[in-house]
Each structure stands twice: as structure tokens, then as C-alpha cells.
Amino acid sequence: MITEILILALAFLGALFILLAAVGLVRMPDLYLRISVTTKAATLGIGLLLACAALHFNDLAITSRVLAIILFLLLTAPVGAHLLGRASYFVNVPMWKNSVMDDLKGKYERGTHKLSSEEKTDES
């Protein structure tokens, strides 16, 4: 009985976070915010649904696979999102007009594709 309620709660929360990721994909104003929202919400939603499957089947083989998949998602989703955002910035995908901060402004040379930790000035 308690296991079934926990399975139901995990499935509901997982589906809710995936729904929020889909809504965020539609509602966010630029690519960078869309990447951020979908990576966080979808990863959590998929992790919760996988945990739900592990509880439902109650098998060591399935649980170990679920844990491996969750670990893989937690390791690869942020890296993939970072690379997508960085590549988008380098090919001049515009940021939202109300963005407050551009951390790479003045630190990237478009001709050589080199990043610098110090901001470039006109004198240097």
C-alpha cells in the first residue's frame, strides 16, 4: 500500500516536472533560458520516473540499471546544455533583450575563437 502511494507520487512528480520543462520550452524568451529550464526540469522528471520504475518492478537488475541511467543523465545533461549554450553564443544566437549580464562579452575573439579570462579593451 505505501509502496503504491510512493510509486504514484513519484510518477506524478516526474510527469509534472516534464510538463514544466515543456511549458518552459514554449514560454522562455531565448535559447539560453530554454536550455536551462529544459535541462533542469526534464532531468529531474526523468529521474523521478525512473525511480518510480525501479520501485514498481522491485528487482535488483532493474534498480541497478535505473541508477546507472540516472547517474548518466546527471553527468551528461549539464555538460550537453553547457556545450549547446556555448556553441550558440559563438555563432551569435541573440540573447533576450532584457538579459542583465553577458559573462562572455569582451572575452571572446570571433576571428580566432579564443576565450580569455580577462576582458579585451580597445587599447590592448
Secondary structure, 3 states (H helix, E strand, C coil): CHHHHHHHHHHHHHHHHHHHHHHHHHHCCCHHHHHHHHHHHHHHHHHHHHHHHHHHHCCHHHHHHHHHHHHHHHHHHHHHHHHHHHHHHHCCCCCCCCCCCCCCCCCEECCCCEECCCCCCCCC
